[in-house]
C-alpha cells in the first residue's frame, strides 16, 4: 500500500457575479484577499467565448 502525502493546499472558489462588466477589479481584489487559486464565476453575462487578461489573472469564458 502506498501512502499519499499532499504537497500544499489549492483553494478553489465559486462566485455568482450576476454580470461581470465593471466588476473586474473588485473580483481581482477578492481573489488576492482570499488567496483563491482557481475561481469559477457564474452568470457573467459574457457573450461568445474567449480569454481575457485582467491584472495578474486570466479569465476564460464561454457565454451564450
C-alpha positions in Angstrom: 0.0 0.0 0.0 1.3 3.4 -1.0 0.9 6.4 1.4 -0.1 9.6 -0.3 1.3 12.9 1.0 -0.1 16.2 -0.3 2.2 19.0 -1.3 0.4 22.1 -0.2 -3.1 23.4 -0.4 -5.0 24.5 -3.5 -8.0 26.8 -2.9 -11.0 26.8 -5.2 -13.8 29.3 -5.1 -17.2 29.9 -6.8 -19.0 33.2 -7.2 -22.3 34.2 -8.8 -21.4 37.7 -10.0 -24.7 38.5 -11.9 -22.8 40.4 -14.6 -19.1 40.8 -14.9 -18.8 44.2 -16.7 -17.3 46.8 -14.4 -16.6 44.3 -11.6 -13.2 43.0 -12.8 -11.1 45.0 -10.3 -13.5 44.1 -7.4 -13.1 40.4 -8.3 -9.3 40.5 -8.5 -9.2 42.3 -5.1 -11.3 39.5 -3.6 -9.1 36.8 -5.2 -6.0 38.4 -3.7 -7.6 38.7 -0.2 -8.8 35.2 -0.1 -5.8 33.7 -1.9 -8.0 31.6 -4.2 -6.0 29.8 -6.9 -8.9 28.9 -9.2 -12.2 30.7 -9.3 -15.4 29.7 -11.2 -17.7 32.6 -12.0 -21.3 32.1 -12.9 -23.8 34.5 -14.5 -21.1 36.7 -16.0 -23.4 37.6 -18.9 -20.3 37.5 -21.2 -21.2 36.7 -24.8 -19.4 34.2 -27.1 -16.1 32.6 -26.0 -12.7 34.0 -25.2 -9.8 34.7 -23.0 -9.0 38.0 -21.3 -6.2 39.0 -19.0 -7.3 41.0 -16.0 -4.5 42.3 -13.9 -2.5 39.2 -13.0 -5.3 36.8 -13.8 -6.6 35.0 -16.9 -10.4 34.9 -17.5 -11.5 32.0 -19.7 -15.2 32.3 -20.5 -17.9 30.7 -22.6 -21.2 32.6 -22.7 -24.4 32.4 -24.5 
